[in-house]
């Protein structure tokens, strides 16, 4: 899972997402899915809403977008 925090410079990015994210501005969080869940990329749109761009679904939270399942994989509840 990646977490991007532009203010603090905190960046934890899945290696499988690193190249893709260089082309997607305003990324706040992402995960490649690690073969268990679909790839997800959360951005803030021009209306200041958080949107998962692969599915197009709005995410109603401003932080803590992902939950961890019993096996330790991260996922977005609204997408499953």
C-alpha positions as CSV (number, residue, x, y, z in Angstrom):
1,X,0.0,0.0,0.0
2,X,1.3,3.5,-0.6
3,X,0.6,6.5,1.5
4,X,1.6,9.8,0.1
5,X,1.7,12.8,2.3
6,X,3.0,15.8,0.4
7,X,3.2,18.1,3.5
8,X,5.5,15.8,5.6
9,X,7.2,14.1,2.7
10,X,6.1,10.7,4.0
11,X,6.0,8.3,1.1
12,X,5.4,4.5,1.3
13,X,4.8,3.3,-2.2
14,X,4.3,-0.3,-3.4
15,X,7.2,-1.0,-5.9
16,X,4.5,-2.2,-8.3
17,X,2.9,1.2,-8.3
18,X,5.9,3.6,-8.3
19,X,6.2,4.1,-12.1
20,X,2.5,4.5,-12.6
21,X,2.1,7.2,-9.9
22,X,4.7,9.5,-11.6
23,X,1.9,10.2,-14.1
24,X,-1.0,10.6,-11.7
25,X,-1.1,14.0,-9.8
26,X,-2.9,14.4,-6.5
27,X,-2.5,10.8,-5.4
28,X,-3.3,10.3,-1.8
29,X,-3.2,6.6,-1.4
30,X,-2.8,3.5,-3.6
31,X,-2.4,-0.3,-3.6
32,X,-1.6,-2.7,-6.4
33,X,-3.8,-5.3,-4.7
34,X,-1.0,-7.9,-4.4
35,X,-3.0,-10.4,-6.5
36,X,-5.8,-10.6,-4.0
37,X,-7.7,-7.3,-4.5
38,X,-8.0,-4.9,-7.5
39,X,-5.5,-2.1,-7.9
40,X,-6.7,1.1,-6.3
41,X,-5.6,4.7,-6.6
42,X,-7.2,7.4,-4.5
43,X,-7.0,11.0,-5.7
44,X,-8.6,14.3,-4.7
45,X,-10.7,15.7,-7.5
46,X,-11.4,19.4,-8.3
47,X,-14.4,19.3,-6.0
48,X,-12.1,18.2,-3.1
49,X,-13.7,14.8,-3.1
50,X,-11.7,11.6,-2.7
51,X,-12.2,9.3,-5.6
52,X,-10.8,5.8,-6.4
53,X,-10.0,6.3,-10.0
54,X,-9.9,2.7,-11.3
55,X,-13.5,2.1,-10.2
56,X,-14.7,5.8,-10.3
57,X,-16.3,5.4,-6.8
58,X,-16.2,8.3,-4.3
59,X,-14.7,7.5,-0.9
60,X,-16.5,9.1,2.0
61,X,-13.4,9.4,4.2
62,X,-10.6,12.0,4.3
63,X,-8.1,9.5,5.7
64,X,-7.7,5.8,6.6
65,X,-9.0,4.7,3.2
66,X,-7.9,1.1,3.6
67,X,-8.7,-1.7,6.1
68,X,-6.5,-4.7,6.6
69,X,-8.0,-8.2,6.2
70,X,-7.1,-11.2,8.3
71,X,-4.2,-12.2,6.0
72,X,-2.7,-8.7,6.3
73,X,-3.8,-7.4,2.9
74,X,-5.2,-3.8,2.5
75,X,-8.5,-3.2,0.8
76,X,-11.1,-0.4,0.4
77,X,-14.4,-1.6,1.9
78,X,-16.6,0.3,-0.5
79,X,-15.1,-1.6,-3.5
80,X,-15.6,-5.1,-2.2
